[in-house]
Structures are given as C-alpha cells and as structure tokens.
Amino acid sequence: MTAGTETRSATSAPQADLYDAVVVGAGLVGAAAALTLGRIGLRVALIDHRLPRQAVGELGFDVRSVALSQQSIDLMDVEIDASPIDEMCVWEEHGGSRITFSASEAQVEALAWMIESSRACVALCDACDGISTVDWIEGSVSGFVPGSTAVTVELGNRSVSTRLLIGADGADSKVRKLVGTGMADRSGGDAALATVVRVEHAHRRVAYQRFSETGPLALLPLADPRCCAVIWSTAQDKAHALAALDDTVLAAALEGASELVLGRIEKIDRRFVFPLPQRIVRDFNPAPRVLFIGDAAHTLHPLAGQGVNLGLEDVASIAEEAQRDSGDLGRPGRWRGFALRRRTRAEMMIALMTGFREGYAYGGPFGRWIRNSGVRMIDAAPGIKRRLVREAMGVGVLARFS
Ligand SMILES: Cc1cc2nc3c(=O)[nH]c(=O)nc-3n(C[C@H](O)[C@H](O)[C@H](O)COP(=O)(O)OP(=O)(O)OC[C@H]3O[C@@H](n4cnc5c(N)ncnc54)[C@H](O)[C@@H]3O)c2cc1C
C-alpha cells in the first residue's frame, strides 16, 4: 500500500488467504481499525473503492475537518497536523448568557484537536502500508457469504475470506444491507452546511457555537488563525437554500448568525450539505463473525463533534478484545459483550445530542429563561464544567462504562 498517489497499485492478496479480519471502508474509522489490528500482528485486509486522497479547498483546508479527542489522536498514532481547540464558547440567539469551557480549567492540553479528514485517512493508509500483515484491496463489496469457520466477502470478480468481517463502510453501508441488518431511527431530519471561511479577527483557538431555534452554527478554529471550519445545522431545505446563495449573501447570513463574533466573513470556500439522521444499527454483531463500527453502526448530530470519536472508541474496544485473547478473532459469541456495550454508549450519545438539539429548539421566553439560568449556573460551577468536559473527551465516568 502506498497512500495518496496516482501510482498506488491495487495490491492483490492471494485468493486462498484467510485473514484474521477484513475491514470494509478506509474512512477514518475503518483505516484506524485496520492499522490498530495490524499493529498487534493480525493479518488484516482493508477494502475500499479507492485509496483515500488529500482534498484541499481554496483556503488550503479540507472542508471535511473534524474535532477529535486526545484519545482519538493517541489511538491513531500517526503523523498528522492537528491544531488545538483551547476554548469553547457556547451561547444562544436572544440569550444573555454564554458558557465557556477551557482546556486550562479542565487541566488538559486541549479540549480537542482539529484534523482534516482526508489528510488523516491518507496518513492512516500510509501507516498501514508499513505493516507487512496489512493488505490493501481496491474494490467494491458486492456479496457476503456466511460460514461457520470464516465468512467470505465478494468483490466483483474476486473474493476474500476472513475470521471476522468489520463493516466500516459509512452511513449508507453496503455490508449492512448484504448482511441484512437494519438501522433504528432515533431522530433527525436536519442537514448541515459545511464549508471553510476566512474571518476578519483571529480565532485564538476558540471554537464558537451559537444555538438558535432552527439549529446550531459552529465556527471551529483551523491551523490558520483566521480560518474556521463552519458547520451550520438546520432544516434540510434551509441548508440547501443556504448552500445555493452567492458568496456575498451567504457571508452576510453567516455574519448575522454568528453575531459577528469573529468579525466579517472575508472569503468562503466550497460548500457541502450533509444529511444528519441520527441512526443506530439494530445489532453491532448481527451475524456470527460480523461487526459494525463507525458511521456504519451509528450516526450522530455533529453539534458536539463526536461521530469519529465514537467510531474510534469502537476501534479501541475491538483492539482491547483482540489483545486479550489471541484465538479465533471471529469465534461465535466473542463479540456479544462488545455489541451490548457499544450500543449502550451510542444510544447514550444520541440521546445527549437529541436532548441538546431539542432543548435549544424549544422557543418562547420561558424556554429561554430556563436555558439561560441553567447556563449561568453551570458557567459559575467549575467542578461541573470540568466533569462535562471530561465526558465530552471520553474520559469521564460514563465513558468508562462502555
Ligand atoms: C458536517 C459534519 C461535521 C462533523 N464533524 C465531526 C467532528 O467535529 N468530530 C467528529 O468526531 N465527527 C464529526 N462528524 C462525523 C464524522 O464525519 C463521521 O462520523 C465519520 O466521518 C465517519 O467515519 P467512518 O470511517 O465511519 O465512515 P466514512 O467516512 O463514511 O467512510 C466510509 C468508507 O467506506 C467506503 N465504502 C463505502 N461503501 C463501500 C463498499 N461497498 N465497498 C468498499 N468500500 C466502501 C467509502 O468509500 C468510505 O471511504 C461530522 C459529520 C458531519 C456530517
């Protein structure tokens, strides 16, 4: 595997080979899973339609930038540029109160780290390339054959067999459809407009999030002190309407919705609209020798930036089990505990996101008064804030149960 180049070859793993694990999907979660299992010496194949490539917009950043926790960065353990978020400031439209969370208050190096998704995927695949037990297979999964000692994944004109199949092929997972397991809808219907902007005033590594009754707008600090990733979550039709605006009108809309917290919007990069359903797979281990992780297993509202983090927690949990017992990785019954724990954790995160989203959508003066009083109370309570930050970072008491 040689990541990120035109000349990269579609390596062919020998047909008759039996892998310990086959991971379908070289997004952040799947590539991290293949790397982590490869690092502990397992024979792994990583499959995707094509190798990840770096995507760079006009302002020099991938529009798909995500905030990752320190644990996620540690788990990936690859050379990537990660810029810190030192502080987070949250407030609401018509609200008099703001709440700020800071790394120094929480006694951590950073609240989170901003990374560019495509660069990180390329780095993860490059790291897989350096592990002799990890094979890259370019192809699209088209079939699944169950079996008692191994399962087989079909890729058009070839197939690979594995003790354990890990579906990490994203929210619209083909593997999920082939295995025949459904998703439960928890809430959603919103969409997010995502782009990168250059702002008038330096962000000083502060992430801003402003809630309105139609959804949150986030400005996340990138490595350039005057560039921010924008995630504006709102109703689907509004997100598409915003994306269709010309730059000057969209800049004015962003300035209004951000209350000029970073001054004027000087330049806007390409825009994308992402649907935001909150869904969870009915079973993380729906058939013997099959697991789902990442967005193939759960999709979350991005308002707390936890989607990849949750997927990388799935990976950490798999690695822990694989290290605990070096026997048949897909042995029936082996992953039931994992499936239950990960489902509980994902349900909890979805409930939290729904609570935030719906809590802020509740309009009227009474709703605002309750929220603003709560925000003032929490902002004045450093102990509570520290706990909230630790839960969001995945190192709190609740996170330890999963
Ligand atoms: C606007 C927005 C902002 C976000 N911000 C954050 C954030 O700040 N922090 C955070 O933690 N999360 C964030 N998220 C969530 C995060 O982007 C996702 O959780 C994450 O990208 C999921 O990664 P994944 O590897 O599971 O899936 P994907 O990134 O979707 O990767 C799936 C891979 O599978 C491959 N694939 C699909 N089908 C097949 C097939 N049949 N055969 C072979 N390969 C296949 C695809 O090519 C792809 O490479 C955000 C999401 C959105 C929409």
The ligand as an SDF file (V2000), in Angstrom:
LIG
                    3D

 53 58  0  0  0  0  0  0  0  0999 V2000
  -20.9580   18.2520    8.8840 C   0  0  0  0  0  0  0  0  0  0  0  0
  -20.3330   17.1980    9.7500 C   0  0  0  0  0  0  0  0  0  0  0  0
  -19.3820   17.5410   10.7080 C   0  0  0  0  0  0  0  0  0  0  0  0
  -18.7990   16.5750   11.5170 C   0  0  0  0  0  0  0  0  0  0  0  0
  -17.8950   16.9350   12.4840 N   0  0  0  0  0  0  0  0  0  0  0  0
  -17.3570   15.9970   13.3030 C   0  0  0  0  0  0  0  0  0  0  0  0
  -16.4060   16.3520   14.3290 C   0  0  0  0  0  0  0  0  0  0  0  0
  -16.0620   17.5110   14.5320 O   0  0  0  0  0  0  0  0  0  0  0  0
  -15.8980   15.3540   15.1100 N   0  0  0  0  0  0  0  0  0  0  0  0
  -16.2490   14.0420   14.9420 C   0  0  0  0  0  0  0  0  0  0  0  0
  -15.7710   13.1750   15.7160 O   0  0  0  0  0  0  0  0  0  0  0  0
  -17.1410   13.6900   13.9770 N   0  0  0  0  0  0  0  0  0  0  0  0
  -17.6950   14.6220   13.1550 C   0  0  0  0  0  0  0  0  0  0  0  0
  -18.5830   14.2590   12.1820 N   0  0  0  0  0  0  0  0  0  0  0  0
  -18.8870   12.8490   11.9800 C   0  0  0  0  0  0  0  0  0  0  0  0
  -17.8420   12.1870   11.1070 C   0  0  0  0  0  0  0  0  0  0  0  0
  -17.6110   12.9040    9.9220 O   0  0  0  0  0  0  0  0  0  0  0  0
  -18.2410   10.7550   10.7770 C   0  0  0  0  0  0  0  0  0  0  0  0
  -18.6430   10.1110   11.9730 O   0  0  0  0  0  0  0  0  0  0  0  0
  -17.0450    9.9940   10.1970 C   0  0  0  0  0  0  0  0  0  0  0  0
  -16.5920   10.5810    9.0130 O   0  0  0  0  0  0  0  0  0  0  0  0
  -17.4030    8.5350    9.9290 C   0  0  0  0  0  0  0  0  0  0  0  0
  -16.2450    7.8530    9.5190 O   0  0  0  0  0  0  0  0  0  0  0  0
  -16.3510    6.3610    9.0010 P   0  0  0  0  0  0  0  0  0  0  0  0
  -14.9530    5.9380    8.7190 O   0  0  0  0  0  0  0  0  0  0  0  0
  -17.1840    5.5390    9.9290 O   0  0  0  0  0  0  0  0  0  0  0  0
  -17.2180    6.4550    7.6440 O   0  0  0  0  0  0  0  0  0  0  0  0
  -16.8890    7.2130    6.2520 P   0  0  0  0  0  0  0  0  0  0  0  0
  -16.0010    8.3800    6.4750 O   0  0  0  0  0  0  0  0  0  0  0  0
  -18.2160    7.4460    5.6130 O   0  0  0  0  0  0  0  0  0  0  0  0
  -16.0460    6.1310    5.4050 O   0  0  0  0  0  0  0  0  0  0  0  0
  -16.6610    5.0310    4.8060 C   0  0  0  0  0  0  0  0  0  0  0  0
  -15.7180    4.4560    3.7580 C   0  0  0  0  0  0  0  0  0  0  0  0
  -16.3030    3.2580    3.2240 O   0  0  0  0  0  0  0  0  0  0  0  0
  -16.1150    3.2130    1.8310 C   0  0  0  0  0  0  0  0  0  0  0  0
  -17.1660    2.3690    1.2350 N   0  0  0  0  0  0  0  0  0  0  0  0
  -18.4870    2.6070    1.2000 C   0  0  0  0  0  0  0  0  0  0  0  0
  -19.1410    1.6010    0.6010 N   0  0  0  0  0  0  0  0  0  0  0  0
  -18.2150    0.6940    0.2150 C   0  0  0  0  0  0  0  0  0  0  0  0
  -18.2640   -0.5580   -0.4690 C   0  0  0  0  0  0  0  0  0  0  0  0
  -19.4130   -1.1030   -0.9110 N   0  0  0  0  0  0  0  0  0  0  0  0
  -17.1140   -1.2280   -0.7140 N   0  0  0  0  0  0  0  0  0  0  0  0
  -15.9260   -0.7030   -0.2980 C   0  0  0  0  0  0  0  0  0  0  0  0
  -15.8190    0.4830    0.3680 N   0  0  0  0  0  0  0  0  0  0  0  0
  -16.9370    1.1770    0.6260 C   0  0  0  0  0  0  0  0  0  0  0  0
  -16.2020    4.6830    1.3990 C   0  0  0  0  0  0  0  0  0  0  0  0
  -15.5340    4.8910    0.1640 O   0  0  0  0  0  0  0  0  0  0  0  0
  -15.5040    5.3890    2.5670 C   0  0  0  0  0  0  0  0  0  0  0  0
  -14.1270    5.5500    2.3460 O   0  0  0  0  0  0  0  0  0  0  0  0
  -19.1760   15.2150   11.3590 C   0  0  0  0  0  0  0  0  0  0  0  0
  -20.1190   14.8490   10.4010 C   0  0  0  0  0  0  0  0  0  0  0  0
  -20.7010   15.8410    9.5980 C   0  0  0  0  0  0  0  0  0  0  0  0
  -21.7420   15.4330    8.5740 C   0  0  0  0  0  0  0  0  0  0  0  0
  1  2  1  0
  2  3  1  0
  2 52  2  0
  3  4  2  0
  4  5  1  0
  4 50  1  0
  5  6  2  0
  6  7  1  0
  6 13  1  0
  7  8  2  0
  7  9  1  0
  9 10  1  0
 10 11  2  0
 10 12  1  0
 12 13  2  0
 13 14  1  0
 14 15  1  0
 14 50  1  0
 15 16  1  0
 16 17  1  0
 16 18  1  0
 18 19  1  0
 18 20  1  0
 20 21  1  0
 20 22  1  0
 22 23  1  0
 23 24  1  0
 24 25  2  0
 24 26  1  0
 24 27  1  0
 27 28  1  0
 28 29  2  0
 28 30  1  0
 28 31  1  0
 31 32  1  0
 32 33  1  0
 33 34  1  0
 33 48  1  0
 34 35  1  0
 35 36  1  0
 35 46  1  0
 36 37  1  0
 36 45  1  0
 37 38  2  0
 38 39  1  0
 39 40  1  0
 39 45  2  0
 40 41  1  0
 40 42  2  0
 42 43  1  0
 43 44  2  0
 44 45  1  0
 46 47  1  0
 46 48  1  0
 48 49  1  0
 50 51  2  0
 51 52  1  0
 52 53  1  0
M  END
$$$$
